[in-house]
Amino acid sequence: MHNAFDLIQLFERCFYTEFHTRLEGGAEEPLYLPAGENSPARIIFTRDYFSSALHEVAHWCVAGEHRRTLHDYGYWYAPDGRSSEQQAEFERVEVKPQALEWIFSVACGIRFRVSADNLTSGLGASAGFKKAIADQARTYCVCLPERPARFVAALGDFYQQKNILDPAWYSADCLV
């Protein structure tokens, strides 16, 4: 069984000492809060949702040092009900985090689902978005940055998954 508490512990072991950052659940909406003078940075995921935790860690892994000093990394976000132009911008900025979330999901032995995050508009994930995610995931298989590589190794060990960075796992045809 996949429990978000396990992800919290794995993240803590991988990153707390070096990055003074905690992963925690329980929120109605995900949120990133940078470190304060006497408090660690906080990656807060939705409720106890395992996939939400993976997605928020992926955002943290994509965010550079400066972005990690900003509330919600300083990213633009428009809520559900986006126009087609806003949806295109959403898809542009979500390629890397969703590609990492997919790799994290493989490392956990669970299915990844693309999130278009725009249910009320009826705009699902475009074919181009799915292709871009798959292309980025395969690129990461060859050249995965240090922070996500560290998390993938911890997840793979914990969930006993092998060959996580085999590009064959990451085809747009597999995405739902």
C-alpha positions as CSV (number, residue, x, y, z in Angstrom):
1,M,0.0,0.0,0.0
2,H,1.2,3.5,-0.8
3,N,1.1,5.9,2.1
4,A,2.0,9.6,1.9
5,F,3.5,9.4,5.3
6,D,6.3,7.2,3.8
7,L,7.0,9.9,1.2
8,I,7.2,12.5,4.0
9,Q,9.8,10.3,5.8
10,L,11.8,9.6,2.6
11,F,11.8,13.3,1.7
12,E,13.0,14.2,5.2
13,R,15.9,11.7,5.0
14,C,16.9,12.9,1.5
15,F,16.7,16.7,1.9
16,Y,16.0,18.1,5.4
17,T,19.6,18.5,6.5
18,E,20.9,20.1,3.3
19,F,17.8,22.1,2.2
20,H,16.0,22.7,5.5
21,T,12.7,21.8,3.8
22,R,9.8,19.6,5.0
23,L,7.1,17.8,3.1
24,E,3.7,17.8,4.8
25,G,0.1,17.0,3.9
26,G,-3.3,18.1,5.1
27,A,-4.0,21.1,2.9
28,E,-7.1,21.9,0.9
29,E,-4.8,23.2,-1.9
30,P,-1.1,22.6,-2.4
31,L,1.3,25.3,-1.3
32,Y,5.0,26.0,-1.0
33,L,6.2,28.3,1.8
34,P,9.9,29.3,1.8
35,A,11.9,29.0,5.0
36,G,11.5,31.7,7.6
37,E,14.0,33.0,10.1
38,N,13.3,30.1,12.5
39,S,11.3,27.7,10.4
40,P,12.0,25.3,7.5
41,A,10.6,25.7,4.0
42,R,7.4,23.7,3.7
43,I,6.1,21.8,0.7
44,I,2.4,21.2,1.5
45,F,0.4,18.7,-0.5
46,T,-3.4,18.1,-0.7
47,R,-4.8,16.1,2.1
48,D,-3.1,12.8,2.3
49,Y,-3.0,12.3,-1.5
50,F,0.1,10.3,-2.5
51,S,0.1,11.6,-6.0
52,S,-0.2,15.2,-4.8
53,A,2.8,14.7,-2.6
54,L,4.8,13.4,-5.6
55,H,3.7,16.3,-7.8
56,E,4.6,18.9,-5.2
57,V,8.0,17.4,-4.7
58,A,8.5,17.5,-8.5
59,H,7.7,21.2,-8.4
60,W,10.3,21.7,-5.6
61,C,12.9,19.7,-7.6
62,V,12.3,21.9,-10.7
63,A,12.5,25.2,-8.7
64,G,15.9,26.7,-8.6
65,E,17.5,28.3,-5.6
66,H,15.9,31.7,-6.1
67,R,12.5,30.3,-6.7
68,R,12.7,28.3,-3.5
69,T,12.9,31.7,-1.6
70,L,9.5,32.7,-3.0
71,H,5.9,31.9,-1.9
72,D,4.6,29.2,-4.2
73,Y,8.0,29.6,-6.1
74,G,6.6,32.8,-7.5
75,Y,4.8,30.9,-10.2
76,W,1.7,32.1,-12.0
77,Y,-1.4,30.0,-11.4
78,A,-5.0,30.4,-12.7
79,P,-7.6,28.2,-11.1
80,D,-9.9,25.7,-12.7
81,G,-11.9,27.3,-15.5
82,R,-8.9,28.6,-17.5
83,S,-9.3,29.9,-21.1
84,S,-7.6,27.9,-23.9
85,E,-4.7,30.5,-23.8
86,Q,-4.3,30.1,-20.0
87,Q,-4.4,26.3,-20.4
88,A,-1.7,26.5,-23.0
89,E,0.5,28.5,-20.6
90,F,-0.4,26.0,-17.8
91,E,0.8,23.1,-20.0
92,R,4.0,24.9,-20.9
93,V,5.1,25.4,-17.3
94,E,3.9,21.9,-16.1
95,V,5.9,19.8,-18.6
96,K,9.0,19.4,-16.3
97,P,7.1,18.8,-13.0
98,Q,4.8,16.3,-14.6
99,A,7.7,14.5,-16.2
100,L,9.4,14.2,-12.8
101,E,6.2,13.1,-11.2
102,W,5.9,10.4,-13.8
103,I,9.4,9.2,-13.0
104,F,8.7,9.3,-9.3
105,S,5.5,7.3,-9.9
106,V,7.5,4.6,-11.7
107,A,9.9,4.6,-8.8
108,C,6.9,3.9,-6.5
109,G,5.4,1.3,-8.8
110,I,2.2,3.3,-9.3
111,R,0.4,4.6,-12.4
112,F,0.9,8.2,-13.4
113,R,-2.0,10.3,-14.7
114,V,-1.4,13.6,-16.5
115,S,-3.1,16.5,-14.9
116,A,-4.6,19.2,-17.1
117,D,-6.0,20.6,-13.9
118,N,-8.9,22.3,-15.7
119,L,-12.0,20.2,-15.2
120,T,-14.8,22.7,-15.6
121,S,-13.6,24.0,-19.0
122,G,-13.7,20.5,-20.5
123,L,-10.1,21.0,-21.7
124,G,-8.2,17.8,-21.0
125,A,-4.5,17.3,-21.5
126,S,-3.7,18.0,-25.1
127,A,-1.8,15.4,-27.2
128,G,1.0,18.0,-27.5
129,F,1.2,18.2,-23.7
130,K,1.4,14.5,-23.3
131,K,4.1,14.3,-26.0
132,A,6.1,17.0,-24.3
133,I,5.9,15.3,-20.9
134,A,7.0,12.0,-22.4
135,D,9.9,13.7,-24.3
136,Q,11.0,15.5,-21.1
137,A,10.8,12.2,-19.1
138,R,13.0,10.5,-21.6
139,T,15.5,13.4,-21.5
140,Y,15.5,13.1,-17.7
141,C,16.3,9.4,-18.0
142,V,19.6,10.4,-19.7
143,C,20.4,13.4,-17.5
144,L,18.5,13.6,-14.2
145,P,19.4,16.5,-12.0
146,E,20.9,15.7,-8.5
147,R,17.8,16.4,-6.3
148,P,15.3,14.4,-8.3
149,A,17.9,11.7,-8.8
150,R,18.4,11.4,-5.0
151,F,14.6,11.1,-4.5
152,V,14.2,8.6,-7.3
153,A,16.9,6.4,-5.7
154,A,15.3,6.6,-2.3
155,L,11.8,5.8,-3.8
156,G,13.2,2.9,-5.9
157,D,14.9,1.4,-2.9
158,F,11.9,1.8,-0.7
159,Y,9.4,0.4,-3.2
160,Q,11.8,-2.1,-4.7
161,Q,11.6,-0.8,-8.2
162,K,14.3,-1.4,-10.8
163,N,15.2,0.2,-14.2
164,I,13.3,3.4,-13.3
165,L,15.3,5.4,-15.8
166,D,14.7,3.1,-18.7
167,P,13.3,5.4,-21.4
168,A,11.0,2.6,-22.6
169,W,8.8,3.4,-19.6
170,Y,8.1,6.8,-20.9
171,S,6.0,6.8,-24.1
172,A,3.2,9.3,-24.7
173,D,1.0,6.4,-25.7
174,C,1.0,5.2,-22.1
175,L,-0.4,8.5,-20.8
176,V,-4.0,8.9,-19.7
